[in-house]
Amino acid sequence: MVYPDSGGHQGHICLINQVDHNLPSFIIHCSLGNWTHFGDAIRITNPSIFLHSSHPVRVMRINYPLLISTFS
């Protein structure tokens, strides 16, 4: 998922690593806030920062067959 910056462009990115009832329940993401609070920038957390936001969140799915064929 991509959480856009205040301008609505690129921003914070996470990988969804668990889905329950068709909604992401855990994500992996890297942030300065994680580093500041936990001493580790990469954390597995709930997706609340992405799901309860006034910014539009984009969900992207990787097309693995296309990706593999591009580099084969």
KEDO-550466 format. One record per residue (C-alpha): chain; residue in one letter; x, z, y. Coordinates in steps of 0.2 Angstrom, whole numbers, plus 5000, padded with zeros to 4 digits. Layout:
BEGIN
> A_A_X_Z_Y
...
***
This chain:
BEGIN
> A_M_5000_5000_5000
> A_V_5006_4997_5018
> A_Y_5001_5009_5032
> A_P_5004_4999_5048
> A_D_5013_5006_5063
> A_S_5004_5009_5079
> A_G_5005_4990_5083
> A_G_4996_4986_5067
> A_H_5011_4977_5060
> A_Q_5024_4983_5047
> A_G_5025_5001_5044
> A_H_5026_5014_5030
> A_I_5025_5007_5012
> A_C_5021_5016_4996
> A_L_5020_5012_4978
> A_I_5004_5017_4968
> A_N_5010_5026_4952
> A_Q_4993_5033_4946
> A_V_4975_5027_4948
> A_D_4960_5038_4944
> A_H_4942_5031_4946
> A_N_4948_5015_4954
> A_L_4957_5025_4968
> A_P_4976_5029_4970
> A_S_4979_5047_4965
> A_F_4998_5048_4967
> A_I_5010_5037_4976
> A_I_5029_5036_4978
> A_H_5036_5034_4996
> A_C_5051_5038_5006
> A_S_5049_5046_5023
> A_L_5059_5056_5036
> A_G_5045_5069_5035
> A_N_5049_5071_5016
> A_W_5067_5073_5020
> A_T_5063_5086_5034
> A_H_5051_5096_5024
> A_F_5058_5095_5006
> A_G_5076_5089_5008
> A_D_5072_5073_4998
> A_A_5066_5057_5007
> A_I_5058_5050_4991
> A_R_5043_5060_4984
> A_I_5028_5058_4973
> A_T_5013_5064_4984
> A_N_4994_5061_4985
> A_P_4989_5046_4996
> A_S_4980_5055_5009
> A_I_4991_5049_5024
> A_F_4986_5031_5018
> A_L_4968_5034_5014
> A_H_4962_5045_5028
> A_S_4969_5035_5043
> A_S_4961_5026_5057
> A_H_4974_5012_5054
> A_P_4969_4998_5042
> A_V_4978_5000_5026
> A_R_4983_4985_5016
> A_V_4984_4985_4997
> A_M_4996_4972_4989
> A_R_4998_4967_4971
> A_I_5014_4959_4965
> A_N_5012_4943_4955
> A_Y_5025_4946_4942
> A_P_5024_4930_4933
> A_L_5027_4921_4950
> A_L_5041_4932_4954
> A_I_5050_4930_4937
> A_S_5048_4911_4938
> A_T_5055_4911_4955
> A_F_5071_4919_4949
> A_S_5073_4911_4932
***
